Amino acid sequence: MESQRQKKIAQLLREDLADIFLKDFKAQNVKGVVLSVTDVTVAPDLSAAKVFVSIFPKMRQAQLLGEINTHLHRYRHVPKR
């Protein structure tokens, strides 16, 4: 069961990552795609988080997940821009 602190951190991460993805995709001129951060789970010691995303249309899902995974270093340790 998640603590209140984990829930608050997860909510903040979800909102911030959604903003970061939106800005990055606009900067890369990605159009016709809906990306949602659907859930974030945070470890009890707050040392790690697992982020779940939903991408529509499905035919672009593999491409965009590949881009996100390629640029993971951008999303780690990055404060809200």
C-alpha positions in Angstrom: 0.0 0.0 0.0 1.3 3.4 -1.0 1.9 6.0 1.7 0.5 9.6 1.4 4.0 10.8 0.5 4.4 8.3 -2.3 1.0 9.3 -3.7 1.9 13.0 -3.6 5.2 12.4 -5.2 3.7 10.2 -7.9 1.0 12.9 -8.7 3.7 15.6 -9.0 5.9 13.4 -11.2 2.9 12.5 -13.4 2.0 16.2 -14.0 5.6 17.3 -14.5 6.4 14.5 -16.9 3.2 15.2 -18.9 4.4 18.8 -19.3 7.9 17.8 -20.2 6.7 15.3 -22.9 4.3 17.9 -24.3 7.1 20.5 -24.6 9.5 18.0 -26.1 7.1 16.8 -28.7 6.1 20.3 -29.7 9.8 21.2 -30.0 10.3 18.1 -32.3 7.2 19.1 -34.2 5.4 15.8 -33.5 1.8 16.1 -34.7 -1.2 13.8 -34.7 -0.3 12.0 -31.5 -1.8 11.9 -28.0 0.5 10.8 -25.3 -0.8 10.5 -21.7 1.1 9.7 -18.6 -1.5 7.3 -17.1 0.2 6.3 -13.9 3.4 6.6 -11.8 4.4 4.3 -9.0 7.1 5.4 -6.6 9.3 3.1 -4.5 8.7 3.2 -0.8 12.1 4.8 -0.2 11.4 7.3 -3.1 14.5 6.3 -4.9 12.8 5.2 -8.1 9.6 5.7 -10.0 8.0 3.7 -12.8 6.1 5.7 -15.4 3.3 4.3 -17.5 2.3 6.1 -20.7 -0.5 5.6 -23.3 0.1 6.6 -26.9 -2.5 7.1 -29.6 -2.5 6.2 -32.5 -1.2 2.7 -31.9 0.8 2.6 -35.1 3.1 5.4 -33.8 3.5 3.8 -30.4 6.7 1.8 -31.1 8.4 4.8 -32.7 7.6 7.2 -29.9 8.5 4.8 -27.1 11.8 4.2 -28.9 12.4 8.0 -28.9 11.5 8.3 -25.2 13.8 5.4 -24.3 16.6 6.9 -26.5 16.3 10.2 -24.6 15.8 8.8 -21.0 18.8 10.8 -19.8 16.7 13.9 -20.5 13.9 12.8 -18.2 16.0 11.6 -15.3 17.0 14.2 -12.8 15.3 17.0 -14.8 13.3 19.6 -12.9 10.2 21.0 -14.5 11.2 23.3 -17.3 
